[in-house]
Amino acid sequence: MHKKTRILIVEDEEAIRTGLVDVLVFHGFEVEWAGYGPEGLTKALSGTFDLLLLDVMLPGMDGFEICNRIREQDPAQPIIMLTAKSSDEDIIQGLSLGADDYVSKPFSVAQLVLRIQAVLRRARVGAETHTRIQLGDALDIDILNLAGQLNGKTLHFTRREMEILQYLHSNAERPVPREELLNKVWGYAKTMDIETRTVDIHMAKLRRKIEPDPSSPRFLVTVRGAGYRLMPD
């Protein structure tokens, strides 16, 4: 028997939560929910969900804190955050903490389901990858385990960070424009200001992890007017 994909919804607004449960069950997912922040964190850390839908504003503990706590224990857990439509700062903070994607309220059901399917698809591809990325003599990246070693120091990556590194590595012969990363890694059809900043935020985070000197990048370089390039050495 085919095992259903399990989704946890952490949302305190009952009307939204009920609608999400109905829609996702209709699309064949197995769904659980929590309406209180700490309860959501406890369920999320059980490790039994294929994807989490986290609202930003929650009683007891907000979605940012939940996302941060989950990432500390499970960098690979797929997470989509639900944010207020106009809260650019919420979107940036959520993605900076390691959320795989965000959906702004009010959202269309079709868009939400597509975003969920895209994140789950990328997660399955990542789980099936058994390769490494070697940069110079000091940096070794283990794609399968979302980990790496830099001069003997252990590094941990989110799935999105690893997807960026994989895409840049597979196109190492050229600089990759922001718009291409947004399309190929994030799955966005068009660029908006918030999404362009999202790329820059992730690049800054990656440099702090993989560069011996983040202020003078050796591996993850910016090619002015062209995009980003991952240099093998």
C-alpha positions as CSV (number, residue, x, y, z in Angstrom):
1,M,0.0,0.0,0.0
2,H,1.3,3.4,-0.9
3,K,2.3,5.5,2.1
4,K,0.6,8.9,2.2
5,T,2.7,12.0,2.5
6,R,2.3,13.5,6.1
7,I,1.9,17.2,6.6
8,L,1.8,19.1,9.9
9,I,-0.1,22.4,9.9
10,V,0.8,24.9,12.7
11,E,-1.8,27.6,12.4
12,D,-3.9,29.3,15.2
13,E,-6.7,30.8,13.0
14,E,-9.3,28.1,13.0
15,A,-10.9,29.1,9.7
16,I,-7.6,29.0,7.8
17,R,-6.5,25.8,9.6
18,T,-9.7,24.0,8.8
19,G,-9.6,25.1,5.2
20,L,-6.0,23.9,4.8
21,V,-6.8,20.5,6.4
22,D,-9.7,20.0,4.0
23,V,-7.7,21.0,0.9
24,L,-4.7,18.9,1.7
25,V,-6.7,15.8,2.6
26,F,-8.6,16.3,-0.7
27,H,-5.3,16.2,-2.5
28,G,-4.3,12.9,-0.8
29,F,-2.1,14.1,2.1
30,E,-2.3,12.8,5.6
31,V,-2.7,15.9,7.8
32,E,-2.2,16.7,11.5
33,W,-2.4,20.2,13.0
34,A,-1.6,22.3,16.0
35,G,-3.0,25.7,16.9
36,Y,-0.4,26.6,19.6
37,G,3.3,27.3,19.1
38,P,4.8,24.9,21.7
39,E,2.4,22.1,20.7
40,G,3.5,22.6,17.1
41,L,7.2,22.4,18.0
42,T,6.7,19.2,20.0
43,K,4.8,17.5,17.1
44,A,7.3,18.8,14.5
45,L,10.3,17.4,16.4
46,S,8.7,14.0,16.4
47,G,10.3,13.5,13.0
48,T,7.3,11.9,11.4
49,F,6.2,14.6,9.0
50,D,7.3,15.0,5.4
51,L,6.5,18.7,5.4
52,L,5.6,21.4,7.9
53,L,3.3,24.4,7.2
54,L,4.2,27.1,9.8
55,D,2.3,30.3,10.4
56,V,4.5,33.2,11.5
57,M,2.2,34.6,14.2
58,L,1.4,31.9,16.7
59,P,0.5,32.0,20.4
60,G,3.1,30.8,22.9
61,M,6.0,30.6,20.3
62,D,6.1,32.1,16.9
63,G,6.9,30.4,13.6
64,F,10.4,31.8,13.5
65,E,11.4,30.3,16.8
66,I,9.8,26.9,15.8
67,C,11.7,27.0,12.4
68,N,15.0,27.8,14.2
69,R,14.6,25.1,16.8
70,I,13.7,22.5,14.1
71,R,16.7,23.5,12.0
72,E,19.0,23.0,14.9
73,Q,18.0,19.3,15.1
74,D,17.0,18.5,11.5
75,P,18.5,20.6,8.7
76,A,16.6,18.5,6.1
77,Q,13.0,18.9,7.4
78,P,11.0,20.5,4.6
79,I,9.3,23.7,5.9
80,I,7.0,26.2,4.2
81,M,6.1,29.4,6.2
82,L,2.8,31.2,5.9
83,T,3.2,35.0,6.2
84,A,1.1,38.1,6.1
85,K,0.9,39.5,2.5
86,S,2.8,42.7,3.1
87,S,5.4,41.5,5.6
88,D,8.6,41.5,3.6
89,E,10.6,41.4,6.8
90,D,8.8,38.2,7.9
91,I,9.6,36.5,4.5
92,I,13.3,37.5,4.7
93,Q,13.6,36.3,8.3
94,G,11.8,33.0,7.7
95,L,14.0,32.2,4.7
96,S,17.1,33.3,6.6
97,L,16.3,30.8,9.3
98,G,16.1,28.0,6.8
99,A,12.5,27.8,5.6
100,D,12.3,26.1,2.2
101,D,9.7,28.5,0.9
102,Y,6.9,30.9,1.9
103,V,3.4,31.5,0.9
104,S,1.8,34.9,1.5
105,K,-1.7,35.3,2.9
106,P,-4.2,35.4,1.4
107,F,-3.1,32.7,-0.9
108,S,-4.7,30.6,-3.6
109,V,-5.2,27.0,-2.9
110,A,-3.7,26.0,-6.3
111,Q,-0.5,28.0,-5.6
112,L,-0.1,26.5,-2.1
113,V,-0.5,22.9,-3.4
114,L,2.0,23.6,-6.2
115,R,4.5,25.0,-3.7
116,I,4.1,22.0,-1.4
117,Q,4.6,19.6,-4.3
118,A,7.7,21.5,-5.5
119,V,9.3,21.4,-2.0
120,L,8.5,17.7,-1.6
121,R,9.9,17.0,-5.1
122,R,13.2,18.8,-4.3
123,A,13.4,17.0,-1.0
124,R,13.1,13.6,-2.7
125,V,15.8,14.5,-5.3
126,G,18.1,15.6,-2.5
127,A,17.6,12.4,-0.6
128,E,18.5,10.4,-3.7
129,T,21.8,12.3,-4.3
130,H,25.0,10.5,-3.3
131,T,27.7,12.9,-4.4
132,R,30.2,15.3,-2.9
133,I,31.5,18.7,-3.8
134,Q,35.2,19.3,-3.3
135,L,36.4,22.9,-3.3
136,G,40.2,23.4,-2.9
137,D,42.1,21.3,-0.5
138,A,40.2,22.4,2.7
139,L,36.5,22.2,1.8
140,D,34.6,18.9,1.4
141,I,30.8,19.0,1.1
142,D,28.7,15.9,1.6
143,I,25.4,16.5,-0.3
144,L,23.5,13.5,1.0
145,N,24.0,14.4,4.6
146,L,23.8,18.2,4.3
147,A,27.1,18.5,5.9
148,G,30.7,19.4,5.2
149,Q,34.2,19.9,6.5
150,L,36.3,23.1,6.3
151,N,39.8,22.8,7.7
152,G,38.6,20.1,10.1
153,K,35.5,22.1,11.2
154,T,32.1,20.4,10.7
155,L,29.6,22.4,8.7
156,H,25.8,22.0,8.5
157,F,23.6,23.1,5.6
158,T,19.9,23.6,5.0
159,R,18.5,21.8,2.0
160,R,18.0,25.1,0.2
161,E,21.6,26.0,0.8
162,M,22.7,22.6,-0.6
163,E,20.4,23.0,-3.6
164,I,22.1,26.3,-4.4
165,L,25.6,24.8,-4.1
166,Q,24.6,21.8,-6.2
167,Y,23.2,24.0,-9.0
168,L,26.2,26.3,-9.0
169,H,28.5,23.3,-9.0
170,S,26.7,21.8,-11.9
171,N,27.1,25.1,-13.8
172,A,30.6,25.9,-12.5
173,E,31.9,26.9,-16.0
174,R,29.8,30.1,-15.9
175,P,28.3,32.7,-13.6
176,V,24.6,32.0,-12.7
177,P,22.3,35.0,-12.7
178,R,20.0,35.6,-9.7
179,E,16.9,35.1,-11.9
180,E,18.1,31.7,-13.0
181,L,18.6,30.6,-9.4
182,L,15.2,31.9,-8.5
183,N,13.7,29.8,-11.4
184,K,15.7,26.6,-11.0
185,V,16.2,26.4,-7.3
186,W,13.3,28.3,-5.8
187,G,10.9,27.5,-8.7
188,Y,9.7,31.1,-9.1
189,A,8.5,32.1,-12.6
190,K,9.4,35.8,-12.2
191,T,11.6,38.0,-10.1
192,M,10.4,40.3,-7.4
193,D,12.5,42.6,-5.2
194,I,11.9,40.4,-2.1
195,E,13.0,37.3,-4.0
196,T,16.2,38.9,-5.3
197,R,17.1,39.9,-1.7
198,T,16.4,36.3,-0.7
199,V,19.2,35.1,-3.1
200,D,21.6,37.6,-1.6
201,I,20.7,36.6,1.9
202,H,21.4,32.9,1.2
203,M,24.7,33.7,-0.5
204,A,25.8,35.7,2.5
205,K,24.9,32.8,4.8
206,L,26.7,30.3,2.6
207,R,29.9,32.5,2.5
208,R,29.9,32.6,6.3
209,K,29.9,28.8,6.3
210,I,32.2,27.8,3.4
211,E,34.7,30.7,3.0
212,P,37.9,30.8,5.1
213,D,37.5,34.6,4.8
214,P,33.8,35.6,4.0
215,S,34.8,39.2,3.3
216,S,37.1,38.0,0.5
217,P,35.3,35.0,-1.1
218,R,37.5,32.4,-2.7
219,F,34.9,29.8,-3.6
220,L,31.5,31.5,-3.9
221,V,32.3,34.6,-6.0
222,T,30.1,37.4,-7.4
223,V,30.7,38.2,-11.1
224,R,29.6,41.8,-11.4
225,G,26.6,42.1,-13.7
226,A,26.4,38.4,-14.3
227,G,25.6,36.5,-11.1
228,Y,27.3,34.0,-8.8
229,R,29.9,31.4,-9.6
230,L,31.2,28.5,-7.6
231,M,34.9,28.2,-8.1
232,P,36.6,24.7,-7.7
233,D,39.7,26.4,-6.4
